[in-house]
Structure formats: C-alpha cells, structure tokens
Amino acid sequence: MPYAPITPTDSIAAAPVAVAVQPHAGEDHECSFDEAPTTVAIPGVHTGVVPYTRGLEAIPRHPLPGYDTGVMSMVLAVFLIIAVNFHHFSSYFKVVWQNLFSVRARENVFDEHTVGEERVMISLLLLTCLCEGIMAYAALQTAGIPTPGSFVSIASLSGAAILLYLFQLIAYQTVGFAFTGNAGRTQWIRGFNASQSFLGIFMAVPALLSLFNPNISGTLCAIGLLLYITARVIFIIKGFRIFYENVFSLFYFILYLCSLEIIPILVCGRGIFFLCNFM
C-alpha cells in the first residue's frame, strides 16, 4: 500500500507523518488529493434538472384579427373610400333623416339628390357590410365554431352581407313596384338605404373593438345585434306606414315580414355554418 507523506508547514509541528491512502479499484496506485469525489450518493435523493430553471412551457395564442394584414387592408380601404367622399357628408345627412322617417307622397321642390350623396351612401353601405362580416366572425369565435383564417372568414362573411343586401334591394324594388306607386317605392328604398347607412356608422365602434379585444366579443356581438334589430324595426315601421291601407293589408304585410325579413336571415345564417364547415 503506498504512503503519501505530509509535510507540515508549521515550524513547531511534529515530524512528517505518513498517511495511508486507499486507491480506487481499477486506478493507478499513484493518487493524489485532487482525485477526491465531488458527489455523494444518498438513498432517496434524485439529481437532475430543477423544473423552475426551465420556466413555463409556452402556450400558443390565437392571433388577433386586428393584427392581420388582410383584415386591416379591408378596413383601411373602406375608410379611405369614406374619406374621399367626406366633403359630401354634410349634404347627405341633411336628407338622410327625411329618407329614414318621411312618408310624404310628393317630394319637396327644394329636395335634390346629387351624385356625391350617392357616393356617400355607397361608402357607408360598404362599411355596414364590412362591420356585419366582422361581427359575424366575432360571434362564430365566441360560440366556439371553427373557422378558417380571420382574413378569409371576414372577407367571406362581408361578401355574404353584400349579397344579402343586393337580394333585399332587388326584392324591395319588386314588391314596391307590385304593391305601391313609384313615389312609395322610391321612399321605401331610400328608407332601406338610410337605415343601412346609419347601421354602419353605429356598428363601426363595436366591430373595431372586437378585432383587438376578443375577450369582450360576447358583449360587442349583443350590442351589434341590438343595433341591427333597431335599424330593421325603423325600416319596417316606415314600410308599414307606406303600405298600410286597410285591415286586409296586414295579411300582405305579414307575408312580407316572413318572406323578406325573416327567411333570408335564416337562410344566410345556415349558409354561414355551411361555409365554415366547407372551408
């Protein structure tokens, strides 16, 4: 067994003492103190990576629609169209209230409708269709219905809103031509466009909020639904004032409500669910 001499540095220490060092199995007999063990095996204790040193696992978060380039491009395009026609807004809002509520048989001699007002109306109708598409997408997300990307979904739903508007416009033109004169039909169509224009203005705020704060989409969708119902009720009341003549007119009015106000909405909703499943 080898001995390692220890030489004391203290001058008053005893003479050098030889200490026996037990070599490890399979090692050279010449060992030193630098080869001392650095770990101790204790029963019941396991070594490894401490969990908190790794942090928490990242959870993927659904991207906000407001940060989607395609969605914001549509929003900016609509607002750009509105800004281009902004100088005609004053003249448009002078007659829009009259179009919304008036049922006069003849127009005022001072009433005039310009091309600029038509452009303002079209820009606001585009805003309405876009806001309806955004609110419909927010409602689908709140209900947990799977949808494709936010841009594809909002673009498709906005396109569906445009098709619904065109269908209703053609249907109202047909019904007005069949059941009333030219003046009543014109007032009815103007009331429809006025109600939809105002709907886009008031629905823009909850629609934009839903793009950046999906946590309150349920409340925003309820507000949007209330605004939509209010606009439809105002338009229906004006239609009732135009078409009502006697008790028998109620029968035709009920048919109108079912065929043009209720069934198209149900069909459109069914089509949206089919579109989501298809895409």
VENGI-V832834 format. One record per pair of residues at least 4 apart in sequence whose ideal C-beta (glycine too) atoms are under 6 Angstrom apart, sorted by the first residue. I is the first residue (numbers start at 0). J is the second residue. D is the distance in whole Angstrom. If there is no record, write none. Layout:
i = {I,I}
j = {J,J}
d = {D,D}
//
This chain:
i = {0,1,2,3,4,4,5,5,6,7,20,22,22,22,30,63,64,64,64,65,65,67,67,69,70,70,70,75,77,77,77,80,81,84,84,84,87,87,87,88,90,91,91,91,94,95,97,98,98,98,99,99,102,102,104,106,112,120,120,123,123,124,126,127,127,127,128,128,128,129,130,130,130,130,131,132,132,132,132,133,133,134,134,134,135,136,136,136,137,137,137,138,139,139,141,141,144,146,146,147,147,147,149,150,163,170,171,171,171,174,175,175,175,176,179,179,183,187,187,190,190,191,194,194,194,198,198,201,202,202,202,205,205,205,208,208,209,209,215,216,238,239,243,244,248,254,255,256,257,258}
j = {19,28,17,20,15,17,16,18,15,12,30,26,28,30,34,211,70,149,210,210,211,149,150,150,149,150,153,79,125,126,129,122,122,118,119,122,91,115,119,119,116,95,116,119,98,193,101,189,190,193,190,193,240,241,182,110,116,192,196,196,199,195,199,195,198,199,157,160,161,157,199,202,203,206,160,153,156,157,160,153,206,206,220,223,156,152,153,156,209,216,220,220,144,146,216,217,275,152,275,151,152,278,153,154,267,259,175,188,191,178,179,184,187,184,183,184,241,238,241,234,237,234,230,233,234,202,230,226,206,223,226,219,222,223,212,219,216,219,219,220,242,243,248,248,252,258,259,260,261,262}
d = {6,5,4,5,5,6,6,6,6,4,6,5,5,5,5,6,5,4,5,4,4,5,5,3,6,5,6,6,5,5,5,5,5,5,5,5,6,3,5,6,6,6,5,4,6,5,4,4,6,4,6,4,5,6,6,5,6,6,6,4,5,6,4,5,5,3,5,4,5,5,6,4,6,4,4,5,4,3,5,6,4,6,6,4,5,5,5,6,4,4,6,5,4,5,5,5,6,5,5,5,6,5,6,6,5,5,6,6,6,6,5,3,5,6,4,6,5,6,6,6,4,6,4,5,4,6,4,5,6,6,5,4,5,5,6,6,5,5,6,6,6,5,5,5,6,6,6,5,5,6}
//
